[in-house]
Amino acid sequence: MISHRSQYKFNTETLDFVEVKISPGKRFLQYLVHFICANLIAILFLYIFICVPSLPVEKFHASRINKYDKDFVLLVERADSIAGILHKVHFTDDQLFRNILEMDSLPGNIRYAGRGGSEPLLNFSSSMGSEIFSKLLQKVDMLKIQLKIQNDSYNEILKTAISKKELLSHFPAITPINYDKYIWISSYYGSRQDPFTFIKRTHKGIDFVGPSNTNIYATAEGTVTLVKHSRKGYGNEVVIDHGYGYSTRYAHLNKILVDEGQDVKRGQKIGLMGNTGRSTGTHLHYEVRIDNTPVNPIHFFADDLSPAEFEKLTKKSN
């Protein structure tokens, strides 16, 4: 039971203090008023604590946090911009180079490095900055992985390009003679009637007809493996080994201008057109072989090379 302090008032007639009797209802009302006032005071203090402007130190920290949030957003946007350039420019160029060099495409799951990234920071505050900072770390990690993959891909492309360049320089890609109005093909590769026996036989090369002593050029880089001076069969002939399984033969020459074991370049003059050996007239018999098997030389000619460009190429090599 709650004890209640007695209240008194002064009686002017008796000149004495008389105890005042308070009813339970009135006493409850007094307690209710006291409770409400106490709560109002507490709410007032809470409002002042929350709404009154922060102290200078608190304001400073709040300002810094807001700035960091904005910086994180800006960094995320920049990371997205870098990723866009990587995907739009470098990935596109990478695929183009691979197509040109006839390389396999890089699978998408390797090129884009999956969808992983950093785990959110456990000790970071749960503010907006935490989410943005975690997202930024994920993007940076993803970019680092994708950049490494792209760098490795470029290194692979470079090695292949160097290898292809070496291969292409040894590829018999030009005609052994510069076309002009006095040069034409008299006999193509394939089955034909032998001009001496009139029996159908396989012609293993292409015959170019032209004036005597017309310049004959090596069609690719290589090493001269055969120089034969004969009046039978191929007559005066030169055979060049270009490596990678390719070799070429130049027959019926009037004069040979190279020696066995000599290295030659594409477009280098190696002899003069003639009529030696088993021949019915001045011409060049030209063969291309792969692993010593004759193939059609016409499939190797760069048909977009103009006479002027051919002449420039030969002058550069001689």
HELIX and SHEET records of a PDB file:
HELIX    1   1 PRO A   24  CYS A   51  1                                  28    
HELIX    2   2 PRO A   56  ILE A   85  1                                  30    
HELIX    3   3 LEU A   86  HIS A   90  3                                   5    
HELIX    4   4 PHE A   91  ILE A  100  1                                  10    
HELIX    5   5 GLY A  108  ARG A  111  1                                   4    
HELIX    6   6 MET A  128  SER A  169  1                                  42    
HELIX    7   7 PRO A  297  PHE A  300  5                                   4    
HELIX    8   8 PRO A  307  SER A  317  1                                  11    
SHEET    1   A 2 GLN A   7  ASN A  11  0                                        
SHEET    2   A 2 ASP A  16  VAL A  20 -1                                        
SHEET    1   B 7 TRP A 184  SER A 187  0                                        
SHEET    2   B 7 ILE A 206  VAL A 209 -1                                        
SHEET    3   B 7 HIS A 283  ILE A 290 -1                                        
SHEET    4   B 7 TYR A 246  ALA A 251 -1                                        
SHEET    5   B 7 GLU A 237  GLY A 243 -1                                        
SHEET    6   B 7 GLY A 222  LYS A 228 -1                                        
SHEET    7   B 7 ASP A 263  VAL A 264 -1                                        
SHEET    1   C 4 TRP A 184  SER A 187  0                                        
SHEET    2   C 4 ILE A 206  VAL A 209 -1                                        
SHEET    3   C 4 HIS A 283  ILE A 290 -1                                        
SHEET    4   C 4 THR A 293  VAL A 295 -1                                        
SHEET    1   D 2 GLY A 190  GLN A 193  0                                        
SHEET    2   D 2 LYS A 200  HIS A 203 -1                                        
SHEET    1   E 3 ASN A 215  TYR A 217  0                                        
SHEET    2   E 3 LYS A 269  MET A 273 -1                                        
SHEET    3   E 3 LEU A 253  ILE A 256 -1                                        
END                                                                             
